[in-house]
């Protein structure tokens, strides 16, 4: 059986990655639109990038309008900045929100219209050069052909896809992750765990994605608790940065499954950060679907050392799921109700969330066939 494997044009990772990438980034154009958020400016992360561009005589303008998870309105504001400032390439500095926003700005900058026009369609054709510089270890957006944008009128998180959305350059320099606070470290790290574990257990898994996914899972279990407790630990940050990159490349090719499909509606309707909503669902989703992929979940359990060769696959798989639950607990992930979502409000929206989850296509990648009643059962489990 033949497979296709996709990656960004260039990846620079590890300590000093920004300096190594500088000539390539500077060669993307004459004026960059830097897509970011106000916190990245306050922390000095944007200054590191603008200083680098300045050394090469490259102009830039900063769009700091990403004030939360990306919406169609943020994308439109970014497009206006792109046009008014006559930019010719894009640089994202931040977590998944600025990177996803950058991709969407690239689409509407070239194709016009609204980003909402692309829901359910394959995005094709050339986009402006794009450089992604993540400041968290989790989303993997710097290495994927996806972007997630909220349609504010329809109240849905749109999963938009197209090979052209993969950044031309990904710069995974762990220095940028050192400033992430514990809550962000936890949410993004568990997002990466979902990427890796879902990619490994997906119907679309392939040998190369398996290698990257298992490696990412092992790194995350070893180093995320350290990053969460001691964010200044440079070695742990380096390892988590690499794990997030591995997980991003893995799910870019093998896709995600039930967790991500169910997570996006929670984020859209209740404004829960993506990594948190994934983590809320992680144990319940895997517990519901693992039997049809017991050998795969079992391998992950053995890979992280919570199960051994003496354990039958079903038992080893269950031990992996318990380890995921323990990791969520270590990282103090709240339940749905602890987050502040009213139980009745959540129950009333299950029907819409179920339809939106199935419409995303992600649950169909799960090795257990999932119908609407299955999705509803999992949603009810996490609120019980």
VENCORCOR-V184465 format. One record per run of one state. SS is the DSSP state (@ for helix, = for strand, . for the rest). FROM is the first residue (numbers start at 1). LEN is the number of residues. Records with the same first field share a line. If there is no record, write none. Layout:
BEGIN
SS = FROM-LEN, FROM-LEN
END
This chain:
BEGIN
. = 1-9, 14-3, 27-4, 36-1, 43-2, 56-3, 64-1, 66-5, 85-4, 95-1, 112-3, 119-3, 123-6, 135-6, 144-2, 152-4, 162-1, 166-3, 173-1, 180-2, 203-4, 230-4, 255-3, 271-3, 304-9, 331-12, 349-1, 361-1, 367-5, 384-1
= = 10-4, 31-5, 37-1, 59-5, 65-1, 71-1, 89-6, 122-1, 129-6, 146-6, 156-6, 169-4, 202-1, 366-1
@ = 17-10, 38-5, 45-11, 72-13, 96-16, 115-4, 141-3, 163-3, 174-6, 182-20, 207-23, 234-21, 258-13, 274-30, 313-18, 343-6, 350-11, 362-4, 372-12
END
